[in-house]
Amino acid sequence: MVALGKATLVDSPERKLKSAASLHEKKFFPAAGNMRAKPNEKELKATSVLAMPLTEVSAKMRVGPPEDDAPDYLLPVWAGVIPLSLAPGTPIRDEKCDPAIPRPPTQPSTSGEP
């Protein structure tokens, strides 16, 4: 995917918080609701947020194996697909976190921890 545009730095703490909450709730942990801790002032100052209106976006999508031009198959180069994915790993509870607090529903246990 390619997106073209001009990014600007978000300075407003309110916009930073709104952006972080939106990303967290819509992309990473939609069922977690208000279970996440809000960033403190120091964390918020240390975090940069960029805003970019999407003026031009393109993506190449296909299903199935690649289809190179016939002459390309004569070249001594590897051809194929390397699948990539973005998936959460095994949750690791912070040692200082109360074990009685349940894991958010979008973070299933794979280690036997409740």
N, CA, C and O atoms as a GROMACS GRO file, in nm:
protein
  456
    1MET      N    1   0.084  -0.116   0.000
    1MET     CA    2   0.000   0.000   0.000
    1MET      C    3   0.089   0.123   0.000
    1MET      O    4   0.192   0.126   0.067
    2VAL      N    5   0.049   0.222  -0.074
    2VAL     CA    6   0.121   0.349  -0.080
    2VAL      C    7   0.020   0.461  -0.055
    2VAL      O    8  -0.088   0.464  -0.115
    3ALA      N    9   0.055   0.553   0.034
    3ALA     CA   10  -0.029   0.669   0.060
    3ALA      C   11   0.055   0.794   0.040
    3ALA      O   12   0.165   0.805   0.094
    4LEU      N   13   0.004   0.886  -0.037
    4LEU     CA   14   0.075   1.012  -0.063
    4LEU      C   15   0.001   1.125   0.006
    4LEU      O   16  -0.122   1.129   0.005
    5GLY      N   17   0.075   1.214   0.064
    5GLY     CA   18   0.014   1.329   0.130
    5GLY      C   19   0.119   1.400   0.212
    5GLY      O   20   0.236   1.362   0.211
    6LYS      N   21   0.078   1.504   0.282
    6LYS     CA   22   0.169   1.580   0.365
    6LYS      C   23   0.127   1.562   0.511
    6LYS      O   24   0.018   1.602   0.551
    7ALA      N   25   0.216   1.502   0.589
    7ALA     CA   26   0.188   1.477   0.730
    7ALA      C   27   0.222   1.600   0.813
    7ALA      O   28   0.317   1.672   0.783
    8THR      N   29   0.143   1.622   0.916
    8THR     CA   30   0.168   1.731   1.009
    8THR      C   31   0.173   1.674   1.151
    8THR      O   32   0.104   1.577   1.183
    9LEU      N   33   0.255   1.735   1.234
    9LEU     CA   34   0.269   1.693   1.373
    9LEU      C   35   0.147   1.740   1.452
    9LEU      O   36   0.108   1.856   1.443
   10VAL      N   37   0.088   1.649   1.528
   10VAL     CA   38  -0.025   1.684   1.614
   10VAL      C   39   0.032   1.731   1.748
   10VAL      O   40   0.097   1.653   1.818
   11ASP      N   41   0.009   1.856   1.783
   11ASP     CA   42   0.060   1.912   1.907
   11ASP      C   43  -0.041   1.907   2.021
   11ASP      O   44  -0.002   1.899   2.138
   12SER      N   45  -0.167   1.911   1.989
   12SER     CA   46  -0.273   1.918   2.090
   12SER      C   47  -0.282   1.787   2.170
   12SER      O   48  -0.302   1.681   2.111
   13PRO      N   49  -0.267   1.795   2.303
   13PRO     CA   50  -0.280   1.674   2.385
   13PRO      C   51  -0.416   1.606   2.367
   13PRO      O   52  -0.426   1.484   2.369
   14GLU      N   53  -0.520   1.687   2.350
   14GLU     CA   54  -0.654   1.631   2.332
   14GLU      C   55  -0.663   1.550   2.203
   14GLU      O   56  -0.721   1.441   2.202
   15ARG      N   57  -0.605   1.602   2.094
   15ARG     CA   58  -0.605   1.528   1.966
   15ARG      C   59  -0.519   1.404   1.974
   15ARG      O   60  -0.552   1.301   1.915
   16LYS      N   61  -0.406   1.413   2.046
   16LYS     CA   62  -0.320   1.296   2.064
   16LYS      C   63  -0.398   1.185   2.136
   16LYS      O   64  -0.396   1.069   2.093
   17LEU      N   65  -0.466   1.221   2.245
   17LEU     CA   66  -0.543   1.123   2.320
   17LEU      C   67  -0.654   1.062   2.235
   17LEU      O   68  -0.676   0.941   2.238
   18LYS      N   69  -0.722   1.145   2.159
   18LYS     CA   70  -0.831   1.097   2.074
   18LYS      C   71  -0.778   1.002   1.967
   18LYS      O   72  -0.840   0.900   1.938
   19SER      N   73  -0.664   1.036   1.907
   19SER     CA   74  -0.603   0.950   1.805
   19SER      C   75  -0.561   0.816   1.862
   19SER      O   76  -0.587   0.711   1.803
   20ALA      N   77  -0.496   0.818   1.977
   20ALA     CA   78  -0.451   0.695   2.040
   20ALA      C   79  -0.569   0.606   2.078
   20ALA      O   80  -0.566   0.485   2.056
   21ALA      N   81  -0.673   0.667   2.134
   21ALA     CA   82  -0.792   0.590   2.173
   21ALA      C   83  -0.858   0.528   2.051
   21ALA      O   84  -0.901   0.412   2.054
   22SER      N   85  -0.867   0.605   1.944
   22SER     CA   86  -0.930   0.555   1.822
   22SER      C   87  -0.852   0.437   1.765
   22SER      O   88  -0.912   0.336   1.727
   23LEU      N   89  -0.722   0.449   1.757
   23LEU     CA   90  -0.638   0.341   1.704
   23LEU      C   91  -0.648   0.217   1.792
   23LEU      O   92  -0.664   0.105   1.743
   24HIS      N   93  -0.640   0.237   1.922
   24HIS     CA   94  -0.646   0.127   2.018
   24HIS      C   95  -0.780   0.054   2.007
   24HIS      O   96  -0.783  -0.069   2.000
   25GLU      N   97  -0.889   0.128   2.007
   25GLU     CA   98  -1.022   0.067   2.013
   25GLU      C   99  -1.068   0.011   1.879
   25GLU      O  100  -1.140  -0.089   1.875
   26LYS      N  101  -1.029   0.074   1.768
   26LYS     CA  102  -1.077   0.028   1.638
   26LYS      C  103  -0.987  -0.077   1.575
   26LYS      O  104  -1.036  -0.163   1.502
   27LYS      N  105  -0.858  -0.074   1.602
   27LYS     CA  106  -0.764  -0.162   1.533
   27LYS      C  107  -0.709  -0.274   1.619
   27LYS      O  108  -0.695  -0.387   1.571
   28PHE      N  109  -0.678  -0.247   1.744
   28PHE     CA  110  -0.607  -0.346   1.823
   28PHE      C  111  -0.695  -0.423   1.921
   28PHE      O  112  -0.692  -0.546   1.924
   29PHE      N  113  -0.774  -0.353   2.000
   29PHE     CA  114  -0.851  -0.419   2.104
   29PHE      C  115  -0.995  -0.366   2.108
   29PHE      O  116  -1.032  -0.299   2.205
   30PRO      N  117  -1.076  -0.394   2.006
   30PRO     CA  118  -1.209  -0.336   2.000
   30PRO      C  119  -1.300  -0.373   2.117
   30PRO      O  120  -1.386  -0.294   2.154
   31ALA      N  121  -1.283  -0.491   2.176
   31ALA     CA  122  -1.372  -0.532   2.284
   31ALA      C  123  -1.322  -0.490   2.422
   31ALA      O  124  -1.390  -0.513   2.522
   32ALA      N  125  -1.204  -0.431   2.429
   32ALA     CA  126  -1.144  -0.398   2.559
   32ALA      C  127  -1.209  -0.278   2.625
   32ALA      O  128  -1.201  -0.263   2.747
   33GLY      N  129  -1.274  -0.194   2.547
   33GLY     CA  130  -1.342  -0.078   2.604
   33GLY      C  131  -1.250   0.012   2.683
   33GLY      O  132  -1.145   0.053   2.633
   34ASN      N  133  -1.288   0.043   2.806
   34ASN     CA  134  -1.211   0.135   2.890
   34ASN      C  135  -1.110   0.062   2.980
   34ASN      O  136  -1.072   0.115   3.084
   35MET      N  137  -1.068  -0.057   2.942
   35MET     CA  138  -0.978  -0.133   3.027
   35MET      C  139  -0.834  -0.085   3.018
   35MET      O  140  -0.750  -0.127   3.099
   36ARG      N  141  -0.802   0.000   2.923
   36ARG     CA  142  -0.664   0.044   2.909
   36ARG      C  143  -0.638   0.166   2.996
   36ARG      O  144  -0.728   0.244   3.025
   37ALA      N  145  -0.513   0.181   3.037
   37ALA     CA  146  -0.473   0.297   3.117
   37ALA      C  147  -0.452   0.416   3.025
   37ALA      O  148  -0.396   0.402   2.916
   38LYS      N  149  -0.495   0.532   3.068
   38LYS     CA  150  -0.472   0.654   2.991
   38LYS      C  151  -0.326   0.695   3.009
   38LYS      O  152  -0.271   0.679   3.118
   39PRO      N  153  -0.262   0.749   2.903
   39PRO     CA  154  -0.123   0.792   2.920
   39PRO      C  155  -0.114   0.912   3.014
   39PRO      O  156  -0.202   0.998   3.016
   40ASN      N  157  -0.007   0.916   3.091
   40ASN     CA  158   0.012   1.033   3.178
   40ASN      C  159   0.076   1.145   3.096
   40ASN      O  160   0.105   1.127   2.978
   41GLU      N  161   0.097   1.260   3.159
   41GLU     CA  162   0.149   1.378   3.088
   41GLU      C  163   0.287   1.352   3.028
   41GLU      O  164   0.315   1.392   2.915
   42LYS      N  165   0.374   1.284   3.102
   42LYS     CA  166   0.509   1.253   3.053
   42LYS      C  167   0.503   1.162   2.929
   42LYS      O  168   0.574   1.185   2.831
   43GLU      N  169   0.419   1.058   2.934
   43GLU     CA  170   0.405   0.966   2.822
   43GLU      C  171   0.348   1.038   2.700
   43GLU      O  172   0.391   1.015   2.587
   44LEU      N  173   0.251   1.124   2.724
   44LEU     CA  174   0.189   1.198   2.614
   44LEU      C  175   0.290   1.291   2.547
   44LEU      O  176   0.291   1.302   2.424
   45LYS      N  177   0.374   1.358   2.625
   45LYS     CA  178   0.475   1.446   2.568
   45LYS      C  179   0.580   1.368   2.490
   45LYS      O  180   0.637   1.420   2.394
   46ALA      N  181   0.607   1.243   2.531
   46ALA     CA  182   0.709   1.162   2.465
   46ALA      C  183   0.657   1.091   2.340
   46ALA      O  184   0.733   1.025   2.269
   47THR      N  185   0.528   1.106   2.312
   47THR     CA  186   0.466   1.039   2.198
   47THR      C  187   0.438   1.138   2.087
   47THR      O  188   0.376   1.242   2.109
   48SER      N  189   0.484   1.106   1.967
   48SER     CA  190   0.454   1.189   1.850
   48SER      C  191   0.339   1.126   1.772
   48SER      O  192   0.336   1.004   1.752
   49VAL      N  193   0.247   1.209   1.729
   49VAL     CA  194   0.135   1.164   1.646
   49VAL      C  195   0.137   1.248   1.519
   49VAL      O  196   0.147   1.371   1.524
   50LEU      N  197   0.128   1.181   1.406
   50LEU     CA  198   0.123   1.250   1.278
   50LEU      C  199  -0.017   1.237   1.220
   50LEU      O  200  -0.080   1.132   1.230
   51ALA      N  201  -0.065   1.344   1.160
   51ALA     CA  202  -0.194   1.343   1.090
   51ALA      C  203  -0.166   1.364   0.942
   51ALA      O  204  -0.084   1.447   0.904
   52MET      N  205  -0.235   1.286   0.859
   52MET     CA  206  -0.215   1.301   0.715
   52MET      C  207  -0.347   1.276   0.643
   52MET      O  208  -0.401   1.165   0.647
   53PRO      N  209  -0.399   1.379   0.578
   53PRO     CA  210  -0.517   1.354   0.496
   53PRO      C  211  -0.477   1.265   0.378
   53PRO      O  212  -0.375   1.289   0.314
   54LEU      N  213  -0.555   1.165   0.351
   54LEU     CA  214  -0.522   1.071   0.244
   54LEU      C  215  -0.572   1.127   0.111
   54LEU      O  216  -0.688   1.110   0.075
   55THR      N  217  -0.482   1.194   0.041
   55THR     CA  218  -0.518   1.256  -0.087
   55THR      C  219  -0.504   1.160  -0.203
   55THR      O  220  -0.571   1.174  -0.305
   56GLU      N  221  -0.414   1.061  -0.188
   56GLU     CA  222  -0.396   0.961  -0.292
   56GLU      C  223  -0.345   0.833  -0.227
   56GLU      O  224  -0.242   0.834  -0.159
   57VAL      N  225  -0.416   0.724  -0.249
   57VAL     CA  226  -0.380   0.596  -0.190
   57VAL      C  227  -0.396   0.489  -0.296
   57VAL      O  228  -0.492   0.490  -0.373
   58SER      N  229  -0.301   0.396  -0.300
   58SER     CA  230  -0.315   0.285  -0.393
   58SER      C  231  -0.268   0.158  -0.324
   58SER      O  232  -0.184   0.161  -0.234
   59ALA      N  233  -0.323   0.046  -0.368
   59ALA     CA  234  -0.284  -0.083  -0.313
   59ALA      C  235  -0.289  -0.187  -0.424
   59ALA      O  236  -0.376  -0.182  -0.511
   60LYS      N  237  -0.196  -0.278  -0.422
   60LYS     CA  238  -0.196  -0.387  -0.518
   60LYS      C  239  -0.245  -0.511  -0.445
   60LYS      O  240  -0.188  -0.553  -0.344
   61MET      N  241  -0.352  -0.568  -0.496
   61MET     CA  242  -0.410  -0.685  -0.432
   61MET      C  243  -0.432  -0.793  -0.538
   61MET      O  244  -0.467  -0.763  -0.652
   62ARG      N  245  -0.411  -0.916  -0.498
   62ARG     CA  246  -0.441  -1.026  -0.588
   62ARG      C  247  -0.465  -1.150  -0.504
   62ARG      O  248  -0.434  -1.154  -0.385
   63VAL      N  249  -0.522  -1.250  -0.567
   63VAL     CA  250  -0.547  -1.378  -0.502
   63VAL      C  251  -0.474  -1.485  -0.581
   63VAL      O  252  -0.478  -1.485  -0.704
   64GLY      N  253  -0.409  -1.575  -0.512
   64GLY     CA  254  -0.341  -1.684  -0.580
   64GLY      C  255  -0.194  -1.657  -0.601
   64GLY      O  256  -0.140  -1.558  -0.552
   65PRO      N  257  -0.130  -1.747  -0.675
   65PRO     CA  258   0.015  -1.734  -0.695
   65PRO      C  259   0.049  -1.620  -0.790
   65PRO      O  260  -0.037  -1.571  -0.863
   66PRO      N  261   0.177  -1.577  -0.788
   66PRO     CA  262   0.218  -1.470  -0.880
   66PRO      C  263   0.209  -1.516  -1.025
   66PRO      O  264   0.217  -1.636  -1.055
   67GLU      N  265   0.194  -1.420  -1.112
   67GLU     CA  266   0.191  -1.448  -1.256
   67GLU      C  267   0.289  -1.354  -1.324
   67GLU      O  268   0.251  -1.246  -1.370
   68ASP      N  269   0.416  -1.396  -1.329
   68ASP     CA  270   0.519  -1.315  -1.393
   68ASP      C  271   0.510  -1.331  -1.545
   68ASP      O  272   0.449  -1.424  -1.596
   69ASP      N  273   0.572  -1.239  -1.613
   69ASP     CA  274   0.583  -1.252  -1.759
   69ASP      C  275   0.672  -1.371  -1.791
   69ASP      O  276   0.767  -1.398  -1.718
   70ALA      N  277   0.642  -1.442  -1.899
   70ALA     CA  278   0.717  -1.563  -1.937
   70ALA      C  279   0.868  -1.543  -1.940
   70ALA      O  280   0.940  -1.628  -1.887
   71PRO      N  281   0.920  -1.433  -1.998
   71PRO     CA  282   1.067  -1.416  -1.998
   71PRO      C  283   1.127  -1.405  -1.858
   71PRO      O  284   1.244  -1.439  -1.838
   72ASP      N  285   1.049  -1.357  -1.762
   72ASP     CA  286   1.101  -1.343  -1.626
   72ASP      C  287   1.135  -1.478  -1.564
   72ASP      O  288   1.224  -1.486  -1.479
   73TYR      N  289   1.065  -1.583  -1.604
   73TYR     CA  290   1.092  -1.715  -1.548
   73TYR      C  291   1.226  -1.773  -1.597
   73TYR      O  292   1.275  -1.871  -1.541
   74LEU      N  293   1.283  -1.713  -1.699
   74LEU     CA  294   1.414  -1.756  -1.747
   74LEU      C  295   1.527  -1.695  -1.666
   74LEU      O  296   1.642  -1.739  -1.676
   75LEU      N  297   1.497  -1.594  -1.586
   75LEU     CA  298   1.598  -1.528  -1.504
   75LEU      C  299   1.632  -1.615  -1.383
   75LEU      O  300   1.545  -1.685  -1.331
   76PRO      N  301   1.758  -1.613  -1.338
   76PRO     CA  302   1.799  -1.695  -1.223
   76PRO      C  303   1.765  -1.627  -1.090
   76PRO      O  304   1.852  -1.606  -1.005
   77VAL      N  305   1.639  -1.593  -1.073
   77VAL     CA  306   1.596  -1.528  -0.949
   77VAL      C  307   1.475  -1.603  -0.894
   77VAL      O  308   1.397  -1.662  -0.968
   78TRP      N  309   1.463  -1.600  -0.762
   78TRP     CA  310   1.352  -1.667  -0.695
   78TRP      C  311   1.224  -1.592  -0.725
   78TRP      O  312   1.224  -1.469  -0.732
   79ALA      N  313   1.116  -1.664  -0.743
   79ALA     CA  314   0.984  -1.603  -0.761
   79ALA      C  315   0.887  -1.672  -0.666
   79ALA      O  316   0.896  -1.793  -0.646
   80GLY      N  317   0.798  -1.598  -0.610
   80GLY     CA  318   0.700  -1.656  -0.519
   80GLY      C  319   0.638  -1.551  -0.432
   80GLY      O  320   0.642  -1.432  -0.464
   81VAL      N  321   0.581  -1.594  -0.322
   81VAL     CA  322   0.511  -1.505  -0.228
   81VAL      C  323   0.566  -1.530  -0.088
   81VAL      O  324   0.583  -1.645  -0.048
   82ILE      N  325   0.594  -1.426  -0.017
   82ILE     CA  326   0.631  -1.436   0.124
   82ILE      C  327   0.514  -1.377   0.203
   82ILE      O  328   0.502  -1.255   0.211
   83PRO      N  329   0.429  -1.461   0.261
   83PRO     CA  330   0.313  -1.410   0.334
   83PRO      C  331   0.357  -1.333   0.459
   83PRO      O  332   0.448  -1.375   0.531
   84LEU      N  333   0.293  -1.223   0.484
   84LEU     CA  334   0.317  -1.144   0.604
   84LEU      C  335   0.185  -1.132   0.680
   84LEU      O  336   0.078  -1.132   0.620
   85SER      N  337   0.194  -1.123   0.811
   85SER     CA  338   0.073  -1.103   0.890
   85SER      C  339   0.107  -1.023   1.014
   85SER      O  340   0.222  -1.019   1.058
   86LEU      N  341   0.007  -0.959   1.067
   86LEU     CA  342   0.021  -0.884   1.191
   86LEU      C  343  -0.076  -0.947   1.289
   86LEU      O  344  -0.198  -0.937   1.273
   87ALA      N  345  -0.022  -1.011   1.390
   87ALA     CA  346  -0.106  -1.080   1.487
   87ALA      C  347  -0.048  -1.061   1.625
   87ALA      O  348   0.074  -1.052   1.642
   88PRO      N  349  -0.135  -1.055   1.726
   88PRO     CA  350  -0.083  -1.041   1.862
   88PRO      C  351  -0.009  -1.166   1.905
   88PRO      O  352  -0.046  -1.278   1.870
   89GLY      N  353   0.096  -1.146   1.982
   89GLY     CA  354   0.172  -1.259   2.035
   89GLY      C  355   0.112  -1.305   2.166
   89GLY      O  356   0.004  -1.262   2.205
   90THR      N  357   0.183  -1.392   2.234
   90THR     CA  358   0.138  -1.445   2.362
   90THR      C  359   0.144  -1.333   2.466
   90THR      O  360   0.248  -1.272   2.486
   91PRO      N  361   0.032  -1.306   2.533
   91PRO     CA  362   0.030  -1.200   2.636
   91PRO      C  363   0.123  -1.233   2.752
   91PRO      O  364   0.132  -1.348   2.795
   92ILE      N  365   0.191  -1.132   2.801
   92ILE     CA  366   0.279  -1.145   2.917
   92ILE      C  367   0.234  -1.041   3.018
   92ILE      O  368   0.251  -0.921   2.997
   93ARG      N  369   0.178  -1.088   3.128
   93ARG     CA  370   0.127  -0.996   3.230
   93ARG      C  371   0.243  -0.925   3.299
   93ARG      O  372   0.345  -0.986   3.330
   94ASP      N  373   0.227  -0.795   3.321
   94ASP     CA  374   0.325  -0.717   3.397
   94ASP      C  375   0.333  -0.776   3.537
   94ASP      O  376   0.230  -0.803   3.599
   95GLU      N  377   0.454  -0.796   3.588
   95GLU     CA  378   0.473  -0.856   3.720
   95GLU      C  379   0.404  -0.776   3.830
   95GLU      O  380   0.366  -0.832   3.932
   96LYS      N  381   0.387  -0.646   3.809
   96LYS     CA  382   0.325  -0.561   3.911
   96LYS      C  383   0.174  -0.552   3.896
   96LYS      O  384   0.106  -0.490   3.978
   97CYS      N  385   0.120  -0.615   3.791
   97CYS     CA  386  -0.024  -0.613   3.767
   97CYS      C  387  -0.092  -0.716   3.857
   97CYS      O  388  -0.048  -0.831   3.866
   98ASP      N  389  -0.199  -0.675   3.924
   98ASP     CA  390  -0.274  -0.763   4.012
   98ASP      C  391  -0.326  -0.882   3.932
   98ASP      O  392  -0.401  -0.864   3.836
   99PRO      N  393  -0.288  -1.005   3.969
   99PRO     CA  394  -0.332  -1.123   3.894
   99PRO      C  395  -0.483  -1.144   3.898
   99PRO      O  396  -0.537  -1.221   3.818
  100ALA      N  397  -0.552  -1.077   3.991
  100ALA     CA  398  -0.697  -1.090   3.998
  100ALA      C  399  -0.767  -1.011   3.887
  100ALA      O  400  -0.885  -1.034   3.860
  101ILE      N  401  -0.695  -0.920   3.824
  101ILE     CA  402  -0.754  -0.842   3.716
  101ILE      C  403  -0.756  -0.928   3.591
  101ILE      O  404  -0.650  -0.975   3.547
  102PRO      N  405  -0.873  -0.949   3.532
  102PRO     CA  406  -0.879  -1.037   3.414
  102PRO      C  407  -0.818  -0.972   3.291
  102PRO      O  408  -0.816  -0.849   3.278
  103ARG      N  409  -0.768  -1.054   3.203
  103ARG     CA  410  -0.715  -1.011   3.075
  103ARG      C  411  -0.830  -0.957   2.990
  103ARG      O  412  -0.940  -1.011   2.997
  104PRO      N  413  -0.807  -0.853   2.911
  104PRO     CA  414  -0.913  -0.804   2.823
  104PRO      C  415  -0.960  -0.917   2.730
  104PRO      O  416  -0.880  -1.003   2.693
  105PRO      N  417  -1.086  -0.917   2.692
  105PRO     CA  418  -1.141  -1.028   2.613
  105PRO      C  419  -1.076  -1.045   2.476
  105PRO      O  420  -1.089  -1.152   2.416
  106THR      N  421  -1.007  -0.945   2.424
  106THR     CA  422  -0.944  -0.957   2.293
  106THR      C  423  -0.804  -1.013   2.302
  106THR      O  424  -0.735  -1.024   2.200
  107GLN      N  425  -0.759  -1.049   2.422
  107GLN     CA  426  -0.625  -1.103   2.441
  107GLN      C  427  -0.635  -1.241   2.503
  107GLN      O  428  -0.615  -1.255   2.623
  108PRO      N  429  -0.666  -1.344   2.423
  108PRO     CA  430  -0.682  -1.478   2.481
  108PRO      C  431  -0.551  -1.533   2.536
  108PRO      O  432  -0.443  -1.499   2.489
  109SER      N  433  -0.562  -1.615   2.634
  109SER     CA  434  -0.445  -1.676   2.696
  109SER      C  435  -0.399  -1.795   2.616
  109SER      O  436  -0.480  -1.878   2.573
  110THR      N  437  -0.268  -1.804   2.596
  110THR     CA  438  -0.210  -1.922   2.535
  110THR      C  439  -0.111  -1.986   2.631
  110THR      O  440  -0.047  -2.086   2.599
  111SER      N  441  -0.100  -1.926   2.749
  111SER     CA  442  -0.003  -1.975   2.847
  111SER      C  443  -0.069  -2.041   2.966
  111SER      O  444  -0.001  -2.081   3.060
  112GLY      N  445  -0.201  -2.052   2.965
  112GLY     CA  446  -0.272  -2.110   3.078
  112GLY      C  447  -0.311  -2.008   3.182
  112GLY      O  448  -0.382  -2.041   3.277
  113GLU      N  449  -0.265  -1.883   3.167
  113GLU     CA  450  -0.299  -1.777   3.263
  113GLU      C  451  -0.442  -1.730   3.234
  113GLU      O  452  -0.478  -1.713   3.117
  114PRO      N  453  -0.523  -1.709   3.339
  114PRO     CA  454  -0.660  -1.660   3.315
  114PRO      C  455  -0.664  -1.518   3.265
  114PRO      O  456  -0.772  -1.464   3.241
   0.00000   0.00000   0.00000
